[in-house]
Amino acid sequence: MLRQLRKKCDNIGLSNVETVAGRLEHLPLESATFDAALCRSALCYAGELDKAVAEMSRVLVQGGRFSVFEPLTGEMTWNAGEGENVRELIETDRVVRERRESSSIDRAKLRGAFERAGFGSRESLVLHCAVGVL
């Protein structure tokens, strides 16, 4: 994923993006150094969800913003519109379901982890959204 991100950044001329390899539970980053954090489809792979979310909180500055997108098995909706590649949507759904089968993460566990990390007092956090392609 880091190689793909680097390639995309290079292709569109973004030179201010640094990629760093690490574990969600022990981010190799300084505390309170980021204005924003983005976590996309990764928390289900964390061995220790509470530690991973606490790390996100640790690296954010006071008042920092965050965005989390975590598709949850059984909570996704795919709608194909005219001209849409239905086979691609079906394959995406299959891959997500297979990779998430071993994860016991659900909406309540995610919300609990964010509340325990102190995110409960911040702006509302959307932990799930239905994906529709029209």
Backbone as a chain_set.jsonl record, in Angstrom:
{"seq": "MLRQLRKKCDNIGLSNVETVAGRLEHLPLESATFDAALCRSALCYAGELDKAVAEMSRVLVQGGRFSVFEPLTGEMTWNAGEGENVRELIETDRVVRERRESSSIDRAKLRGAFERAGFGSRESLVLHCAVGVL", "coords": {"N": [[0.811, -1.184, 0.0], [1.98, 1.192, 0.73], [3.794, 1.566, -1.336], [2.025, 1.878, -3.473], [0.701, 4.244, -2.712], [2.885, 6.031, -2.741], [3.488, 5.955, -5.475], [1.13, 7.01, -6.6], [1.198, 9.59, -5.519], [3.555, 10.554, -6.697], [2.766, 10.465, -9.382], [0.827, 12.484, -9.521], [2.201, 14.666, -8.734], [2.578, 15.306, -6.011], [4.643, 16.281, -3.535], [4.893, 16.522, -0.851], [4.219, 14.384, 0.75], [4.925, 11.89, 2.978], [5.837, 8.549, 3.357], [5.589, 6.052, 5.823], [6.506, 3.086, 7.335], [4.94, 0.997, 9.709], [3.38, -0.265, 12.755], [-0.055, -0.306, 13.617], [-0.553, -0.232, 16.342], [1.727, 0.802, 17.448], [2.792, 3.426, 16.405], [5.413, 4.791, 14.502], [5.901, 7.592, 15.062], [6.143, 11.015, 16.119], [4.633, 12.326, 19.092], [1.682, 14.376, 19.13], [1.961, 15.76, 16.591], [0.558, 15.932, 14.233], [-1.947, 17.452, 12.262], [-4.104, 16.21, 11.193], [-5.569, 12.965, 10.806], [-5.967, 10.063, 8.883], [-7.653, 7.108, 8.529], [-8.117, 4.319, 6.801], [-9.884, 1.495, 6.226], [-8.323, -0.192, 7.927], [-8.327, -0.682, 10.688], [-9.574, -3.086, 11.338], [-7.59, -4.904, 11.103], [-5.944, -4.535, 13.216], [-4.213, -5.845, 15.937], [-4.622, -5.114, 18.542], [-7.123, -3.242, 19.159], [-7.841, -1.03, 20.848], [-5.299, 0.039, 21.502], [-4.4, 0.792, 18.968], [-6.209, 2.824, 18.246], [-5.723, 4.608, 20.325], [-3.123, 5.335, 19.677], [-3.572, 6.811, 17.358], [-4.839, 8.991, 18.466], [-2.738, 9.93, 20.08], [-0.805, 10.928, 18.249], [-2.037, 13.102, 17.128], [-2.406, 16.662, 17.134], [-3.6, 18.929, 19.687], [-6.995, 19.39, 19.263], [-6.855, 18.319, 16.769], [-7.94, 16.811, 13.685], [-9.749, 13.931, 12.482], [-10.386, 11.146, 10.336], [-12.192, 8.275, 9.718], [-12.691, 5.35, 7.951], [-14.217, 2.412, 7.878], [-15.189, -0.347, 6.5], [-17.727, -2.532, 7.424], [-18.389, -5.945, 7.721], [-21.389, -7.227, 6.48], [-22.686, -4.825, 6.682], [-22.497, -3.338, 4.44], [-23.636, -1.864, 1.403], [-24.139, -2.305, -1.957], [-24.862, -0.681, -4.908], [-25.524, -0.815, -8.26], [-25.37, 1.325, -10.984], [-26.527, 2.365, -14.253], [-24.363, 1.309, -16.79], [-22.398, 0.669, -15.044], [-19.758, -1.374, -13.801], [-20.717, -4.285, -12.911], [-19.634, -6.777, -12.304], [-17.162, -6.048, -11.217], [-17.97, -4.751, -8.861], [-19.142, -6.919, -7.518], [-16.907, -8.563, -7.185], [-15.311, -6.903, -5.57], [-16.912, -6.814, -3.263], [-16.829, -9.528, -2.529], [-14.085, -9.869, -1.921], [-13.763, -8.071, 0.23], [-15.505, -9.223, 2.122], [-14.3, -11.781, 2.514], [-11.754, -11.088, 3.55], [-12.46, -9.86, 5.896], [-13.754, -11.724, 7.395], [-12.411, -13.016, 9.502], [-12.226, -11.062, 11.347], [-13.355, -9.701, 14.376], [-14.381, -7.279, 14.73], [-16.789, -4.764, 15.215], [-19.421, -2.295, 14.959], [-20.018, -1.366, 17.613], [-17.678, -2.083, 19.045], [-15.779, -0.511, 17.729], [-16.723, 2.121, 18.257], [-16.515, 2.094, 21.074], [-13.716, 1.843, 21.431], [-12.845, 4.304, 20.377], [-14.091, 6.077, 22.12], [-12.866, 5.377, 24.58], [-10.323, 6.24, 23.999], [-10.563, 8.897, 24.145], [-11.839, 10.235, 22.115], [-14.523, 10.591, 22.225], [-15.447, 13.047, 23.148], [-15.03, 14.723, 21.093], [-15.818, 15.949, 17.758], [-18.624, 14.362, 16.08], [-18.21, 11.035, 14.992], [-18.215, 9.238, 12.106], [-18.551, 5.913, 11.695], [-19.36, 4.069, 9.925], [-20.577, 3.67, 6.663], [-22.944, 3.31, 4.071], [-22.119, 2.069, 0.919], [-22.864, 3.231, -2.14], [-23.269, 2.945, -5.595], [-24.325, 4.787, -8.155]], "CA": [[0.0, 0.0, 0.0], [2.86, 2.362, 0.759], [4.326, 1.748, -2.696], [0.938, 2.416, -4.302], [0.527, 5.641, -2.325], [4.022, 6.792, -3.257], [3.339, 6.04, -6.932], [0.053, 7.963, -6.887], [1.708, 10.93, -5.197], [4.506, 10.924, -7.748], [2.031, 10.676, -10.632], [0.091, 13.752, -9.516], [3.11, 15.737, -8.355], [2.58, 15.639, -4.583], [5.97, 16.022, -2.988], [4.883, 16.726, 0.596], [3.673, 13.189, 1.397], [5.968, 10.965, 3.425], [5.313, 7.241, 3.747], [6.314, 5.47, 6.944], [6.009, 1.757, 7.695], [4.826, 0.791, 11.151], [2.222, -1.004, 13.227], [-1.101, 0.574, 14.121], [-0.485, -0.165, 17.803], [2.975, 1.476, 17.835], [3.153, 4.269, 15.271], [6.754, 5.371, 14.636], [5.702, 9.019, 14.827], [6.2, 11.838, 17.319], [3.342, 12.719, 19.672], [1.128, 15.711, 18.875], [2.639, 16.385, 15.45], [-0.269, 15.913, 13.029], [-3.216, 18.172, 12.301], [-5.171, 15.316, 10.742], [-5.25, 11.547, 10.632], [-6.903, 9.344, 8.038], [-7.507, 5.663, 8.689], [-9.048, 3.711, 5.851], [-9.935, 0.034, 6.127], [-7.143, -0.763, 8.568], [-8.513, -1.029, 12.099], [-9.963, -4.492, 11.499], [-6.361, -5.7, 11.117], [-5.187, -4.234, 14.43], [-4.246, -6.893, 16.949], [-5.147, -4.489, 19.763], [-7.885, -2.101, 18.659], [-7.725, 0.121, 21.741], [-3.963, 0.632, 21.357], [-4.324, 1.428, 17.652], [-6.958, 4.079, 18.29], [-4.986, 5.491, 21.24], [-1.976, 5.857, 18.924], [-4.074, 7.861, 16.48], [-5.051, 10.146, 19.335], [-1.434, 10.394, 20.551], [-0.051, 11.668, 17.236], [-2.766, 14.304, 16.739], [-2.284, 17.854, 17.963], [-4.839, 19.314, 20.358], [-7.967, 19.873, 18.287], [-6.628, 17.685, 15.468], [-9.104, 16.164, 13.059], [-9.51, 12.567, 12.044], [-11.4, 10.524, 9.502], [-12.087, 6.822, 9.752], [-13.6, 4.591, 7.095], [-14.013, 0.998, 8.184], [-16.337, -1.123, 6.045], [-18.019, -3.641, 8.321], [-19.076, -7.056, 7.065], [-22.822, -7.267, 6.726], [-23.248, -3.476, 6.744], [-22.216, -2.63, 3.197], [-24.633, -1.965, 0.361], [-23.6, -1.939, -3.266], [-25.898, -0.45, -5.91], [-24.9, -0.542, -9.558], [-26.156, 2.124, -11.908], [-26.361, 2.065, -15.672], [-22.998, 1.38, -17.274], [-21.474, 0.316, -13.96], [-19.178, -2.704, -13.918], [-21.314, -5.085, -11.84], [-18.672, -7.816, -11.916], [-16.162, -5.431, -10.357], [-18.602, -4.556, -7.554], [-19.297, -8.242, -6.902], [-15.568, -9.003, -6.781], [-14.925, -6.078, -4.424], [-17.689, -7.287, -2.121], [-16.306, -10.84, -2.144], [-12.776, -9.684, -1.3], [-13.958, -7.441, 1.539], [-16.104, -10.21, 3.031], [-13.3, -12.805, 2.844], [-10.69, -10.522, 4.386], [-13.009, -9.396, 7.165], [-14.389, -12.841, 8.108], [-11.682, -13.35, 10.721], [-12.25, -9.911, 12.253], [-14.524, -9.633, 15.259], [-14.676, -5.863, 14.908], [-18.115, -4.311, 14.824], [-19.666, -0.88, 15.238], [-19.92, -1.1, 19.06], [-16.266, -2.165, 19.439], [-15.108, 0.671, 17.193], [-17.142, 3.293, 19.045], [-15.923, 1.961, 22.401], [-12.281, 2.131, 21.348], [-12.68, 5.742, 20.19], [-14.485, 6.752, 23.363], [-11.817, 5.138, 25.577], [-9.133, 7.012, 23.608], [-10.855, 10.312, 24.324], [-12.453, 10.841, 20.941], [-15.948, 10.775, 22.473], [-15.776, 14.446, 23.379], [-14.761, 15.489, 19.873], [-16.91, 15.928, 16.789], [-19.174, 13.047, 15.773], [-17.386, 10.179, 14.158], [-18.961, 8.265, 11.312], [-17.768, 4.693, 11.632], [-19.887, 3.191, 8.894], [-21.466, 4.282, 5.671], [-23.317, 2.416, 2.975], [-21.49, 2.47, -0.335], [-23.784, 3.08, -3.252], [-22.79, 3.428, -6.884], [-25.518, 5.038, -8.978]], "C": [[0.863, 1.259, 0.0], [3.446, 2.645, -0.628], [3.257, 2.346, -3.612], [0.7, 3.887, -3.995], [1.647, 6.499, -2.894], [3.886, 6.999, -4.757], [2.26, 7.056, -7.307], [0.515, 9.389, -6.624], [2.661, 11.421, -6.271], [3.786, 11.259, -9.048], [1.303, 12.01, -10.673], [0.925, 14.917, -8.996], [3.055, 16.174, -6.903], [3.932, 15.28, -3.996], [6.012, 16.135, -1.468], [4.253, 15.553, 1.351], [4.817, 12.241, 1.718], [5.307, 9.657, 3.825], [6.216, 6.647, 4.822], [5.696, 4.116, 7.267], [5.974, 1.617, 9.211], [3.614, -0.054, 11.477], [1.217, -0.017, 13.8], [-0.987, 0.798, 15.626], [0.754, 0.563, 18.316], [3.452, 2.314, 16.651], [4.525, 4.899, 15.49], [6.743, 6.87, 14.328], [5.735, 9.761, 16.16], [4.789, 12.183, 17.801], [2.98, 14.144, 19.273], [1.814, 16.441, 17.725], [1.771, 16.475, 14.197], [-1.574, 16.662, 13.25], [-4.386, 17.261, 11.945], [-4.651, 13.893, 10.624], [-6.355, 10.919, 9.791], [-6.627, 7.861, 8.198], [-8.563, 4.999, 7.825], [-8.853, 2.202, 5.813], [-8.725, -0.644, 6.752], [-7.402, -1.27, 9.979], [-8.926, -2.481, 12.313], [-8.738, -5.405, 11.535], [-5.522, -5.456, 12.373], [-5.326, -5.391, 15.418], [-4.854, -6.394, 18.244], [-5.822, -3.172, 19.369], [-7.731, -0.869, 19.546], [-6.368, 0.811, 21.612], [-3.84, 1.368, 20.025], [-5.033, 2.782, 17.657], [-6.268, 5.082, 19.215], [-3.769, 6.09, 20.539], [-2.407, 6.975, 17.976], [-4.289, 9.137, 17.291], [-3.717, 10.76, 19.763], [-0.735, 11.275, 19.527], [-0.753, 12.937, 16.773], [-2.486, 15.459, 17.695], [-3.618, 18.099, 18.658], [-5.793, 19.903, 19.326], [-7.776, 19.291, 16.903], [-7.875, 16.972, 14.968], [-8.74, 14.766, 12.61], [-10.674, 12.087, 11.202], [-11.145, 9.026, 9.501], [-13.127, 6.243, 8.806], [-13.284, 3.125, 7.323], [-15.233, 0.216, 7.723], [-16.525, -2.361, 6.929], [-18.816, -4.707, 7.587], [-20.541, -7.045, 7.455], [-23.469, -5.895, 6.785], [-22.989, -2.68, 5.47], [-23.328, -2.883, 2.191], [-23.988, -1.51, -0.941], [-24.772, -1.794, -4.23], [-25.218, -0.077, -7.213], [-25.862, 0.249, -10.434], [-25.866, 1.716, -13.341], [-24.907, 2.26, -16.091], [-21.957, 0.996, -16.229], [-20.988, -1.113, -14.152], [-19.631, -3.549, -12.73], [-20.349, -6.172, -11.383], [-17.609, -7.275, -10.975], [-16.725, -5.196, -8.949], [-18.752, -5.88, -6.808], [-17.947, -8.747, -6.402], [-15.082, -8.208, -5.57], [-15.635, -6.55, -3.17], [-17.154, -8.619, -1.615], [-14.977, -10.697, -1.4], [-12.928, -9.092, 0.099], [-14.514, -8.456, 2.531], [-15.089, -11.267, 3.452], [-12.242, -12.266, 3.803], [-11.186, -10.118, 5.763], [-13.652, -10.524, 7.979], [-13.722, -13.136, 9.44], [-11.713, -12.217, 11.743], [-13.527, -9.927, 13.089], [-14.94, -8.186, 15.495], [-16.095, -5.556, 14.44], [-18.277, -2.859, 15.258], [-19.478, -0.544, 16.718], [-18.465, -1.125, 19.535], [-15.49, -0.945, 18.95], [-15.449, 1.913, 18.019], [-16.509, 3.26, 20.436], [-14.452, 2.315, 22.407], [-12.043, 3.63, 21.195], [-13.066, 6.512, 21.447], [-13.412, 6.583, 24.434], [-10.549, 5.928, 25.28], [-9.377, 8.512, 23.717], [-11.48, 10.997, 23.127], [-13.933, 11.134, 21.157], [-16.35, 12.22, 22.648], [-15.535, 15.314, 22.141], [-15.957, 15.39, 18.936], [-17.361, 14.504, 16.518], [-18.277, 12.309, 14.805], [-18.282, 9.208, 13.418], [-18.087, 7.04, 11.166], [-18.228, 3.775, 10.516], [-20.674, 4.025, 7.895], [-21.76, 3.235, 4.617], [-22.682, 2.948, 1.7], [-22.46, 2.216, -1.46], [-23.187, 3.666, -4.502], [-24.0, 3.572, -7.768], [-25.142, 5.56, -10.336]], "O": [[0.53, 2.258, -0.638], [3.577, 3.798, -1.041], [3.551, 3.218, -4.429], [0.518, 4.691, -4.909], [1.397, 7.564, -3.459], [4.139, 8.094, -5.259], [2.448, 7.862, -8.218], [0.25, 10.29, -7.42], [2.582, 12.571, -6.704], [4.144, 12.215, -9.735], [1.172, 12.61, -11.74], [0.417, 16.026, -8.835], [3.445, 17.297, -6.584], [4.317, 14.111, -3.965], [7.048, 15.873, -0.857], [3.801, 15.725, 2.483], [5.579, 11.842, 0.836], [4.318, 9.662, 4.558], [7.442, 6.727, 4.741], [4.483, 4.018, 7.453], [6.884, 2.071, 9.905], [2.902, -0.507, 10.58], [1.597, 0.99, 14.398], [-1.288, 1.882, 16.124], [0.823, 0.904, 19.497], [4.411, 1.946, 15.973], [4.777, 5.479, 16.546], [7.471, 7.349, 13.458], [5.394, 9.2, 17.202], [3.866, 12.313, 16.997], [3.848, 15.0, 19.102], [2.204, 17.6, 17.864], [2.205, 17.041, 13.193], [-2.219, 16.523, 14.288], [-5.522, 17.512, 12.348], [-3.469, 13.653, 10.379], [-7.535, 11.217, 9.976], [-5.495, 7.412, 8.022], [-9.759, 5.109, 8.092], [-7.798, 1.703, 5.42], [-8.163, -1.571, 6.169], [-6.743, -2.212, 10.418], [-8.652, -3.047, 13.372], [-8.84, -6.558, 11.954], [-4.496, -6.109, 12.567], [-6.433, -5.852, 15.694], [-5.518, -7.143, 18.961], [-5.173, -2.132, 19.26], [-7.512, 0.229, 19.036], [-6.298, 2.04, 21.612], [-3.244, 2.443, 19.961], [-4.511, 3.766, 17.132], [-6.234, 6.276, 18.918], [-3.423, 7.245, 20.791], [-1.694, 7.964, 17.809], [-3.953, 10.232, 16.839], [-3.586, 11.983, 19.803], [-0.127, 12.279, 19.9], [-0.144, 13.768, 16.1], [-2.346, 15.264, 18.902], [-4.642, 17.541, 18.264], [-5.425, 20.822, 18.595], [-8.446, 19.706, 15.958], [-8.747, 16.586, 15.748], [-7.57, 14.454, 12.386], [-11.801, 12.563, 11.34], [-10.017, 8.574, 9.306], [-14.302, 6.607, 8.859], [-12.194, 2.66, 6.99], [-16.214, 0.115, 8.46], [-15.59, -3.132, 7.145], [-19.801, -4.405, 6.913], [-20.884, -6.874, 8.625], [-24.689, -5.802, 6.924], [-23.237, -1.474, 5.431], [-23.893, -3.976, 2.134], [-23.368, -0.448, -1.002], [-25.59, -2.706, -4.347], [-24.428, 0.866, -7.264], [-27.024, -0.124, -10.598], [-25.055, 0.826, -13.596], [-24.298, 3.28, -15.768], [-20.759, 1.001, -16.514], [-21.741, -1.967, -14.619], [-19.004, -3.529, -11.671], [-20.26, -6.454, -10.188], [-17.198, -7.961, -10.039], [-16.028, -5.419, -7.958], [-18.515, -5.947, -5.602], [-17.861, -9.3, -5.306], [-14.505, -8.78, -4.645], [-15.01, -6.673, -2.117], [-17.037, -8.821, -0.406], [-14.77, -11.334, -0.367], [-12.293, -9.559, 1.046], [-14.039, -8.537, 3.664], [-15.022, -11.617, 4.631], [-11.882, -12.938, 4.769], [-10.396, -10.044, 6.704], [-14.051, -10.31, 9.124], [-14.402, -13.474, 10.409], [-11.273, -12.393, 12.879], [-14.625, -10.139, 12.575], [-15.762, -7.908, 16.368], [-16.536, -6.036, 13.395], [-17.372, -2.273, 15.853], [-18.845, 0.461, 17.044], [-18.062, -0.282, 20.337], [-14.646, -0.41, 19.668], [-14.559, 2.66, 18.426], [-16.023, 4.281, 20.922], [-13.989, 3.019, 23.304], [-11.132, 4.173, 21.82], [-12.42, 7.501, 21.79], [-13.079, 7.545, 25.126], [-9.787, 6.251, 26.191], [-8.489, 9.309, 23.414], [-11.636, 12.219, 23.125], [-14.541, 11.85, 20.361], [-17.481, 12.589, 22.329], [-15.813, 16.513, 22.158], [-16.985, 14.811, 19.288], [-16.598, 13.554, 16.696], [-17.668, 12.902, 13.915], [-19.023, 8.443, 14.034], [-17.006, 7.108, 10.582], [-17.547, 2.8, 10.197], [-21.356, 4.979, 8.269], [-20.926, 2.382, 4.314], [-22.711, 4.152, 1.441], [-22.837, 1.068, -1.699], [-22.652, 4.775, -4.476], [-24.643, 2.577, -8.103], [-26.018, 5.826, -11.159]]}, "num_chains": 1, "name": "protein.A"}
